[in-house]
Amino acid sequence: MAFQIESDIAIAKTLDTSFYLKEEFFEQSKEKIFSNSWQFIGDTHQVKNVGWATPVTLLEKFIDEPLLISKDKNEELHCLSNVCTHRGNLIVEKPCKFNDIRCKYHGRRFSLNGKFLSMPEFGEVKNFPTAADDLHELPLYTWGQWLFTSLNQTLSAHDFLKPMADRVSWMPLQDFVFHPERSKDYLIDAHWALYCENYLEGFHIPFVHAGLNSVIDYGNYTIELFKYSSLQVGIAKEGELVFDLPPSSPDFGKRIAGYYFWIFPNMMFNFYPWGLSINIIQPQGIAKTKVSFLSYVLDESKLRQGAGADLNKVELEDEDIVQNVQKGIRSRFYDNGRFSVTREQGTHHFHQLIAKFMD
């Protein structure tokens, strides 16, 4: 089946419900969408010192690719396969400091940049070692303190992340501090794309989020579209908490309550005066999604104020809606809908990208 979305939002229809309901499309999305995009894998604090290597699993229970982040003796960061090139054993099981990386199965050794070093009992093996005996190295993109990689380096990280980096370039990104106690995972009984669609429009705010609507000026809520991302800008009502924007910001003079950046297909970066909430949307099954909220605080005095005051409440309100939509799209009487020209540009853009990547 070919997914097609009209470029003219005024005549376009939403994705056919088969995308959310058929297992074959869920499986195809692993390679066609997620393997061809850039994914968040952590921050530089996971490998602060020379010699550290930290295991990460890329989209656990979905892509499930075992990787590791390392810092070599030249203080360069690497994203490597965490699978030994001898027999496929997982090499690094927990964050550790090494002089070099050694597989505990048969003793094969690698440098912290992934290059093969030595292997016991392989003196008689011909044409050995070759480049295939090195750990596979993936592209690594660093923005501020945050790290991203792609399984297939066919698309530039700049196309995904540069519009966001440019817009908030005035922020002291290295000063944001991760707060694990303010971070949380949510399990939702819905398709991952339905969750993203809900995020990508402010249309539902007056109907679903009474608390957020009381501080946001819905009439001036805007969205900007980029190649593989979009930005929703929340304008605060008079008297509500806003960013202290410098003259260098393109939004200088505006009452910005929040910047809501979405990066295709599944990353959300929500900047508030208190700091940043990163939301990673992780498919677990065709109707099961894990949403990870990662909190990086810049100014603790501004917590519990403004648009970012109670993210848990907003999340639970969104969950309720998205889970109901998951039930509703199973109806024999619903195939697709239409878009609001003024309010659903972000969702239309998302559907166009899904159609492009799937086809």
C-alpha positions as CSV (number, residue, x, y, z in Angstrom):
1,M,0.0,0.0,0.0
2,A,1.2,3.5,-0.9
3,F,0.6,6.2,1.7
4,Q,0.0,9.6,0.0
5,I,-0.8,12.9,1.6
6,E,-1.8,15.9,-0.5
7,S,0.6,18.8,-0.2
8,D,-2.3,21.2,-0.1
9,I,-3.6,20.9,3.5
10,A,-7.0,22.4,2.5
11,I,-7.8,19.2,0.4
12,A,-5.6,16.7,2.2
13,K,-6.8,13.7,4.2
14,T,-5.0,12.2,7.2
15,L,-3.1,8.9,7.0
16,D,-5.2,5.8,6.4
17,T,-5.8,4.0,9.6
18,S,-4.0,0.9,8.3
19,F,-0.7,2.6,9.2
20,Y,-1.6,2.4,12.9
21,L,-3.4,-1.0,12.8
22,K,-1.4,-3.3,10.6
23,E,1.6,-5.1,12.0
24,E,3.4,-5.1,8.6
25,F,3.6,-1.3,8.6
26,F,4.8,-1.2,12.2
27,E,7.6,-3.6,11.3
28,Q,8.4,-1.6,8.1
29,S,8.7,1.6,10.0
30,K,11.7,0.2,11.9
31,E,13.9,0.3,8.8
32,K,12.1,2.9,6.6
33,I,11.6,5.6,9.3
34,F,13.6,5.0,12.5
35,S,16.7,3.5,11.0
36,N,17.0,6.4,8.5
37,S,16.5,9.2,11.1
38,W,18.6,10.6,13.9
39,Q,18.0,9.3,17.5
40,F,18.8,10.7,20.9
41,I,21.2,8.4,22.8
42,G,22.1,10.4,26.0
43,D,24.5,13.2,27.0
44,T,28.2,13.9,27.5
45,H,28.0,13.4,31.2
46,Q,27.7,9.6,30.6
47,V,31.3,9.7,29.4
48,K,32.8,12.7,31.2
49,N,36.3,11.3,31.6
50,V,38.9,9.7,29.3
51,G,38.5,5.9,29.3
52,W,34.8,5.7,30.0
53,A,32.5,3.6,28.0
54,T,28.7,3.5,28.6
55,P,26.3,1.0,27.0
56,V,23.1,2.2,25.5
57,T,20.3,0.4,23.7
58,L,18.8,2.2,20.8
59,L,15.0,2.2,21.1
60,E,14.7,-0.8,23.5
61,K,12.0,-3.4,22.6
62,F,11.8,-1.9,19.1
63,I,15.1,-1.4,17.2
64,D,16.9,-2.9,20.2
65,E,20.4,-2.1,18.8
66,P,23.2,-2.5,21.4
67,L,25.6,0.5,21.2
68,L,28.2,2.1,23.4
69,I,29.5,5.6,23.9
70,S,33.2,6.0,24.6
71,K,35.8,8.7,25.2
72,D,39.2,7.7,23.9
73,K,42.7,8.8,25.1
74,N,42.5,11.9,22.7
75,E,39.2,12.9,24.5
76,E,37.2,12.2,21.3
77,L,33.7,10.7,21.7
78,H,32.7,7.6,19.7
79,C,29.4,5.8,19.2
80,L,30.3,2.1,18.6
81,S,28.5,-1.2,18.2
82,N,28.5,-3.0,21.5
83,V,28.8,-6.4,19.8
84,C,32.1,-8.3,19.6
85,T,33.2,-9.0,16.1
86,H,34.2,-12.5,17.0
87,R,31.1,-14.3,18.1
88,G,28.6,-11.5,18.8
89,N,28.9,-11.2,22.6
90,L,27.8,-8.0,24.2
91,I,31.0,-6.3,25.4
92,V,30.2,-3.5,27.8
93,E,27.5,-4.4,30.3
94,K,27.6,-1.3,32.5
95,P,29.4,2.1,32.6
96,C,33.1,1.5,33.3
97,K,36.5,3.0,32.9
98,F,38.9,1.1,30.7
99,N,42.4,1.3,29.2
100,D,41.0,-0.7,26.4
101,I,37.8,-2.7,25.8
102,R,38.0,-6.5,26.3
103,C,35.3,-9.1,25.5
104,K,34.9,-11.4,28.4
105,Y,33.9,-14.3,26.2
106,H,37.2,-15.1,24.4
107,G,39.4,-12.1,25.3
108,R,39.3,-10.0,22.0
109,R,40.5,-6.5,22.7
110,F,39.6,-3.2,21.2
111,S,40.8,0.4,21.7
112,L,38.3,3.0,22.9
113,N,37.8,4.2,19.4
114,G,36.7,0.7,18.3
115,K,39.9,-0.4,16.5
116,F,40.8,-4.1,16.9
117,L,43.9,-4.6,19.1
118,S,44.4,-8.3,19.8
119,M,42.9,-11.8,19.9
120,P,44.2,-14.9,21.7
121,E,44.7,-18.2,19.7
122,F,44.2,-16.5,16.3
123,G,47.9,-16.7,15.1
124,E,47.0,-19.3,12.4
125,V,44.0,-17.4,11.0
126,K,44.7,-16.1,7.5
127,N,43.9,-12.6,6.3
128,F,43.4,-11.5,9.8
129,P,42.7,-8.9,11.2
130,T,40.7,-6.8,8.7
131,A,38.6,-3.7,9.0
132,A,35.6,-6.0,9.7
133,D,37.3,-7.0,13.0
134,D,37.0,-3.4,14.3
135,L,33.8,-2.4,16.2
136,H,31.4,-0.8,13.8
137,E,31.4,3.0,14.3
138,L,28.2,5.0,13.9
139,P,28.0,8.7,13.2
140,L,27.8,10.8,16.4
141,Y,26.3,14.3,16.5
142,T,26.7,16.5,19.5
143,W,24.5,19.5,20.3
144,G,25.3,21.2,23.5
145,Q,25.7,18.2,25.9
146,W,23.2,16.0,24.0
147,L,24.2,13.1,21.8
148,F,22.5,11.7,18.7
149,T,23.3,8.9,16.2
150,S,21.8,7.3,13.1
151,L,21.9,3.7,12.0
152,N,22.0,4.7,8.3
153,Q,24.0,7.9,7.7
154,T,22.0,8.9,4.6
155,L,20.5,12.1,6.0
156,S,22.4,15.0,7.6
157,A,21.9,15.6,11.3
158,H,21.8,19.3,10.5
159,D,18.6,18.9,8.5
160,F,17.0,17.5,11.6
161,L,18.5,19.5,14.4
162,K,19.9,22.8,13.1
163,P,16.6,24.8,13.1
164,M,16.3,24.1,16.8
165,A,20.0,24.8,17.5
166,D,19.8,28.1,15.7
167,R,16.6,29.3,17.4
168,V,17.9,28.7,21.0
169,S,21.6,29.4,20.3
170,W,21.6,32.1,23.0
171,M,20.8,29.5,25.7
172,P,23.6,28.3,28.0
173,L,23.1,24.7,27.0
174,Q,26.0,23.3,29.0
175,D,24.5,24.7,32.2
176,F,21.4,22.5,32.0
177,V,21.6,19.9,34.7
178,F,19.9,16.5,34.4
179,H,17.5,15.8,37.3
180,P,16.7,12.0,37.4
181,E,14.1,12.6,40.2
182,R,12.1,14.8,37.9
183,S,12.3,12.4,35.0
184,K,9.7,9.7,34.3
185,D,8.6,7.0,31.9
186,Y,5.0,6.6,30.8
187,L,3.5,3.5,29.2
188,I,0.6,4.3,26.8
189,D,-1.8,1.9,25.1
190,A,-1.6,3.6,21.7
191,H,0.5,3.7,18.5
192,W,3.6,5.9,18.7
193,A,2.4,8.1,15.8
194,L,-0.9,8.9,17.4
195,Y,1.0,10.3,20.4
196,C,3.2,12.5,18.1
197,E,0.2,13.8,16.2
198,N,-1.4,14.9,19.4
199,Y,1.8,16.8,20.4
200,L,2.0,18.5,17.0
201,E,-1.0,20.7,17.3
202,G,-2.2,23.2,19.8
203,F,-5.7,22.8,18.5
204,H,-6.7,20.6,21.5
205,I,-5.3,22.8,24.2
206,P,-8.5,24.7,25.1
207,F,-10.5,21.4,25.1
208,V,-8.1,19.1,26.9
209,H,-5.6,21.2,29.0
210,A,-7.5,23.7,31.1
211,G,-4.5,24.4,33.3
212,L,-2.2,25.1,30.3
213,N,-4.8,27.1,28.5
214,S,-5.1,29.4,31.5
215,V,-1.4,30.6,31.0
216,I,-1.1,30.3,27.2
217,D,-2.5,32.9,24.8
218,Y,-4.2,30.4,22.4
219,G,-5.0,33.0,19.9
220,N,-1.3,33.8,19.3
221,Y,-0.1,30.1,19.4
222,T,2.0,29.6,16.3
223,I,3.8,26.8,14.4
224,E,6.8,26.9,12.1
225,L,7.7,24.0,9.8
226,F,11.2,22.9,8.7
227,K,12.5,20.0,6.6
228,Y,12.4,17.3,9.3
229,S,11.2,19.2,12.3
230,S,8.8,21.9,13.5
231,L,8.4,24.4,16.3
232,Q,5.4,25.4,18.2
233,V,5.7,28.7,20.1
234,G,3.5,29.3,23.2
235,I,2.9,32.9,23.9
236,A,2.1,33.7,27.6
237,K,-0.9,35.6,28.8
238,E,-0.1,38.9,30.6
239,G,1.5,38.4,34.0
240,E,2.6,34.8,33.4
241,L,6.2,33.5,33.5
242,V,8.2,34.1,30.3
243,F,11.7,33.8,29.0
244,D,14.1,36.7,29.5
245,L,15.1,36.9,25.9
246,P,18.3,38.6,24.8
247,P,18.4,41.0,21.8
248,S,20.2,38.3,19.8
249,S,17.0,36.1,19.9
250,P,14.8,36.4,16.9
251,D,11.9,36.4,19.3
252,F,13.1,39.3,21.3
253,G,10.2,41.4,22.6
254,K,7.7,38.5,22.6
255,R,6.2,36.9,25.7
256,I,7.4,33.4,25.1
257,A,6.1,30.8,27.6
258,G,7.6,27.8,25.9
259,Y,9.3,26.5,22.8
260,Y,8.0,23.1,21.7
261,F,10.4,21.6,19.1
262,W,9.6,18.3,17.4
263,I,12.2,16.3,15.5
264,F,11.0,13.6,13.1
265,P,10.0,11.0,13.9
266,N,9.9,10.8,17.7
267,M,11.9,13.4,19.6
268,M,10.4,16.5,21.5
269,F,12.5,19.2,23.1
270,N,10.4,21.5,25.3
271,F,12.1,24.6,26.6
272,Y,10.6,26.5,29.5
273,P,12.1,29.3,31.6
274,W,13.1,26.7,34.2
275,G,14.9,24.4,31.7
276,L,14.2,21.6,29.2
277,S,12.0,18.5,29.1
278,I,13.2,16.1,26.5
279,N,10.5,13.6,25.5
280,I,11.6,10.5,23.6
281,I,8.7,8.5,22.0
282,Q,9.7,4.8,21.9
283,P,7.4,2.2,20.1
284,Q,7.0,-1.0,22.1
285,G,4.3,-2.6,20.0
286,I,1.7,-1.7,17.5
287,A,-0.5,-0.2,20.3
288,K,2.0,0.2,23.0
289,T,4.4,3.2,23.4
290,K,6.9,4.3,26.1
291,V,7.3,8.0,26.5
292,S,10.4,9.1,28.5
293,F,10.4,12.5,30.0
294,L,14.0,13.7,30.8
295,S,14.3,16.8,32.8
296,Y,17.3,19.2,32.5
297,V,17.0,22.1,34.9
298,L,18.5,25.5,34.4
299,D,16.8,27.7,37.0
300,E,15.2,25.8,40.0
301,S,13.5,29.0,41.2
302,K,11.2,28.9,38.1
303,L,10.0,25.4,38.6
304,R,6.2,24.8,39.1
305,Q,5.4,28.1,37.2
306,G,4.1,29.0,33.8
307,A,3.5,26.6,30.9
308,G,5.9,24.0,32.2
309,A,4.5,24.0,35.8
310,D,2.8,20.6,35.8
311,L,4.0,18.4,33.0
312,N,2.7,15.2,34.6
313,K,-0.9,16.6,34.6
314,V,-0.6,17.6,31.0
315,E,0.8,14.2,30.1
316,L,-2.0,12.3,31.7
317,E,-4.6,14.4,29.9
318,D,-2.8,13.7,26.6
319,E,-2.7,10.0,27.4
320,D,-6.4,9.8,28.0
321,I,-7.1,11.4,24.6
322,V,-4.5,9.4,22.6
323,Q,-5.6,6.1,24.1
324,N,-9.2,6.9,23.2
325,V,-8.1,7.7,19.6
326,Q,-6.4,4.3,19.4
327,K,-9.7,2.6,20.3
328,G,-11.6,4.9,17.9
329,I,-9.5,4.3,14.8
330,R,-10.4,0.6,14.9
331,S,-14.0,1.4,14.0
332,R,-15.2,0.1,10.7
333,F,-16.8,3.6,10.1
334,Y,-13.5,5.5,10.2
335,D,-10.7,5.5,7.7
336,N,-9.2,9.0,7.9
337,G,-10.1,12.6,8.5
338,R,-9.4,16.2,7.4
339,F,-7.0,18.8,8.7
340,S,-7.7,22.3,10.1
341,V,-5.8,24.6,7.8
342,T,-5.1,27.1,10.6
343,R,-4.3,24.7,13.5
344,E,-3.1,21.3,12.2
345,Q,-0.1,22.2,9.9
346,G,2.2,20.3,12.2
347,T,0.2,17.1,12.0
348,H,-0.1,17.5,8.2
349,H,3.6,17.9,7.9
350,F,4.2,14.8,10.0
351,H,1.9,12.7,7.8
352,Q,3.7,13.9,4.7
353,L,7.0,12.8,6.2
354,I,5.6,9.4,7.2
355,A,4.3,8.9,3.6
356,K,7.6,10.0,2.1
357,F,9.7,7.6,4.3
358,M,7.3,4.7,4.1
359,D,7.1,4.9,0.3
